[in-house]
Amino acid sequence: MLTLTSCPEAVIFDMDGLLVDSEPVWEIVEHRLLGKRGKVLTDDIRMPLIGLRMDDFWRGLRAALEIPDAEEILIAEAVNSFVSMIPGSVPVRPGAGQIIQYLIDRRVPIAIASSSPMAVIDGVVAEHLWDAYFPVRVTGDEVPEGKPAPDIYLEAARRLGANPANCLALEDSRNGARAAAAAGMITVAVPDLSHGTPEGFASITPFVVESLHEVQAALEALACFG
C-alpha cells in the first residue's frame, strides 16, 4: 500500500503507458516502419530507449540498426502513423480517469509531461475528452534535454506555478522516473509491465504501485484536498 507523507501542490502525469495503454500501438508503428526498411526491432534494443523523446529514441534505433534515413523522416512517419491509429486504440489505464476527475474536482493543478510530440499528446487528450483538464501539456521537444534529464518536469512545474519539491510526479518508465526524481519531485512509479518490472525502480524511487487507483487512495488517506 502506498503511503505518502505530504500533500502535493500539483500533480504531473506522464502519458504513454501511464494515463493510456499506448505502448502496444507504438510497437506496431515501430515494427511496421522498420519492417519496410528490412530491419528487425528486438526488445534488447527497444527497452533501454522507452521513455526517451522521439529524437533520442530514433537516434538510438538508427545507430543500433544502421538505418540510413534521417531521424526527421523516421519521426514524421512514426508520428503520422501513430496519430492515425489513436481513435479506439489507446484505452485509458486503470484508475487514470478517476484520479484525473478526483484532482479536477478539488482544483488541484495538473499537467502532462510526455516525451511524445505535441501532435500525439493532443490526439490522445482529445480522444479521451481531457482538453479542459490539461491546459498544461509539455513535450520533450520543448526543453533542452529530454528524459531522463529533469527539464520536462521542471518546465511543467514552472507552467503550473508550483515548487518542484512539492509536486507529485507519476511515471511508468525508468527513464521517466529518473527525470522526475532528478527534478526533486515526489516520484511514484506505476510500471507498465510490457517494458518494466517493479524491481527495476528500486534505485530510483521507494514509491512503486500497481495502478493509479493506489495513488488516489494514498491522497484520500492524507485528506489532502478536503
matplotlib code that plots the C-alpha trace (Angstrom):
import matplotlib.pyplot as plt

x = [0.0, 1.3, 1.8, 2.6, 3.8, 2.9, 0.2, 1.3, 0.9, 0.4, 0.4, 2.3, 1.5, 3.5, 1.2, 2.2, 1.9, 0.7, -2.5, -3.2, -2.1, -0.4, 2.8, 1.3, 0.4, 3.9, 5.3, 3.1, 4.2, 7.8, 7.8, 5.9, 8.2, 11.4, 10.0, 9.6, 13.3, 14.2, 15.1, 14.0, 13.4, 14.3, 13.5, 17.1, 17.4, 14.0, 13.7, 16.5, 15.0, 11.5, 10.6, 13.0, 11.8, 11.5, 14.8, 16.7, 14.6, 15.1, 18.8, 19.3, 17.4, 19.3, 22.6, 21.7, 20.1, 22.2, 19.2, 20.2, 17.1, 17.4, 15.8, 13.4, 12.0, 11.6, 9.9, 7.5, 6.4, 6.1, 4.1, 1.7, 1.1, 0.5, -1.9, -3.9, -4.3, -5.3, -9.2, -10.2, -6.6, -5.3, -7.5, -7.3, -5.1, -6.7, -7.5, -6.5, -9.9, -10.8, -7.7, -7.9, -11.5, -10.6, -8.0, -10.0, -13.0, -10.6, -9.0, -5.5, -3.2, -2.3, -0.2, 1.1, 4.9, 5.4, 8.3, 5.8, 5.4, 2.6, 0.6, 0.4, -0.3, -3.1, -4.5, -4.7, -6.1, -8.8, -9.7, -10.4, -12.1, -9.4, -8.8, -10.2, -8.4, -4.9, -4.3, -0.7, 1.0, 4.7, 6.5, 10.2, 10.6, 10.1, 13.0, 16.8, 17.2, 14.6, 14.0, 15.9, 17.1, 14.7, 14.0, 10.5, 9.3, 10.9, 9.1, 5.8, 6.1, 7.1, 4.0, 1.8, 3.4, 4.4, 7.6, 9.0, 9.8, 6.1, 4.9, 3.8, 5.1, 3.6, 5.6, 5.6, 9.1, 12.6, 13.8, 10.7, 11.0, 14.7, 13.6, 11.0, 13.4, 16.1, 13.7, 13.3, 9.7, 7.9, 8.0, 5.6, 6.2, 3.3, 5.3, 3.9, 4.7, 5.1, 8.5, 9.5, 9.2, 8.5, 12.0, 13.5, 12.6, 14.3, 17.2, 15.0, 12.1, 10.7, 7.1, 6.1, 2.4, 0.3, -2.2, -3.3, -6.1, -3.4, -2.2, -5.7, -6.2, -3.0, -4.1, -7.5, -5.9, -4.0, -7.2, -5.1, -7.8, -10.8]
y = [0.0, 3.4, 5.8, 9.5, 11.8, 15.2, 16.7, 17.7, 21.2, 19.9, 16.6, 15.9, 12.9, 11.1, 10.0, 6.9, 3.8, 5.8, 7.5, 5.4, 2.0, 3.2, 1.1, -1.7, 0.9, 2.4, -1.1, -1.7, 1.6, 0.9, -2.7, -1.6, 1.3, -0.7, -3.8, -1.7, -1.0, -4.6, -4.1, -6.2, -4.5, -6.6, -6.0, -5.6, -2.7, -1.1, -1.4, 1.0, 3.6, 3.6, 6.9, 9.0, 11.7, 11.0, 12.3, 10.4, 7.3, 7.2, 8.3, 5.2, 2.9, 4.4, 3.6, 0.2, -0.9, 1.1, 2.9, 5.3, 7.5, 10.8, 11.0, 13.6, 11.3, 8.4, 10.6, 12.2, 8.8, 7.3, 10.3, 10.3, 6.6, 6.7, 9.7, 7.9, 4.9, 6.8, 6.5, 3.4, 2.1, 3.9, 2.9, 4.6, 2.8, 1.6, 4.5, 7.2, 8.7, 8.5, 10.2, 13.0, 13.7, 13.5, 16.2, 18.4, 18.3, 19.6, 22.2, 20.6, 21.9, 19.0, 18.7, 16.2, 15.9, 13.5, 12.6, 12.2, 15.1, 17.5, 16.1, 12.8, 14.4, 16.5, 13.5, 11.3, 14.2, 14.9, 11.2, 11.0, 14.4, 15.7, 19.0, 21.1, 19.1, 19.5, 23.1, 22.5, 19.9, 19.8, 17.7, 16.8, 18.8, 22.0, 21.6, 21.4, 17.8, 15.0, 12.4, 11.1, 14.8, 16.7, 19.5, 18.5, 18.1, 21.4, 23.2, 21.6, 22.8, 26.3, 26.5, 25.4, 27.9, 25.1, 24.3, 21.2, 19.8, 20.0, 18.3, 14.6, 13.1, 9.8, 7.7, 4.2, 4.1, 4.1, 6.9, 9.0, 8.2, 9.2, 12.6, 13.2, 12.2, 14.4, 17.3, 16.8, 15.7, 13.1, 10.3, 7.4, 4.7, 2.8, 0.3, -0.6, -4.3, -4.5, -3.0, -3.0, -4.5, -3.0, -4.2, -2.1, 1.1, 0.2, 2.6, 5.4, 5.8, 3.9, 4.5, 1.8, 0.8, -1.4, 1.2, 4.8, 3.7, 3.3, 6.8, 8.2, 6.1, 7.5, 11.1, 10.3, 8.8, 12.1, 14.1, 16.5, 18.4, 18.2]
z = [0.0, -1.0, 1.9, 1.2, 3.9, 2.5, 0.3, -3.2, -4.5, -8.0, -9.9, -13.1, -15.3, -17.9, -20.6, -22.7, -20.5, -17.5, -18.5, -21.6, -22.8, -25.9, -25.9, -28.0, -30.6, -30.6, -31.0, -34.1, -35.6, -35.0, -36.3, -39.4, -40.1, -39.6, -41.4, -44.5, -44.3, -43.7, -40.1, -37.1, -33.7, -30.7, -27.0, -26.1, -28.4, -27.7, -23.9, -22.9, -25.2, -23.8, -22.2, -24.2, -26.5, -30.2, -31.4, -28.7, -29.3, -33.1, -32.8, -30.7, -33.1, -36.1, -34.5, -33.3, -36.6, -39.0, -40.6, -43.3, -43.2, -41.3, -37.8, -39.0, -41.7, -39.2, -36.6, -39.0, -40.4, -36.9, -35.5, -38.5, -38.3, -34.5, -34.7, -37.4, -35.0, -31.9, -32.3, -30.4, -29.9, -26.8, -23.9, -20.5, -18.0, -14.7, -12.4, -14.8, -15.4, -11.8, -10.4, -13.0, -12.1, -8.4, -8.8, -11.1, -8.7, -5.9, -8.2, -7.9, -10.7, -13.1, -16.2, -18.7, -19.2, -22.1, -24.3, -27.2, -29.7, -29.2, -32.1, -30.2, -26.8, -28.3, -30.2, -27.0, -24.9, -27.5, -27.8, -24.1, -23.8, -21.5, -23.3, -20.5, -17.8, -19.2, -20.4, -19.4, -21.7, -22.0, -24.6, -24.6, -27.8, -25.8, -23.4, -23.9, -22.7, -22.8, -20.1, -18.1, -17.7, -15.3, -17.8, -18.8, -15.2, -14.2, -17.1, -16.2, -12.6, -13.8, -16.0, -13.1, -10.8, -8.4, -6.5, -8.0, -4.5, -3.7, -6.9, -7.3, -10.5, -11.8, -14.3, -15.8, -17.3, -15.7, -17.8, -16.9, -13.2, -13.3, -14.8, -12.2, -9.3, -10.8, -10.7, -7.0, -7.1, -5.1, -7.7, -7.9, -10.4, -11.9, -14.1, -17.5, -17.2, -21.0, -20.6, -16.9, -13.5, -10.1, -9.0, -11.8, -10.0, -6.7, -7.2, -8.4, -6.0, -3.0, -4.2, -6.7, -7.1, -9.4, -10.6, -10.3, -8.0, -5.3, -5.8, -5.4, -2.3, -0.8, -1.5, 0.0, 3.1, 3.7, 3.2, 1.2, -0.6, 1.7]

ax = plt.figure().add_subplot(projection="3d")
ax.plot(x, y, z, "-o")
ax.set_aspect("equal")
plt.show()
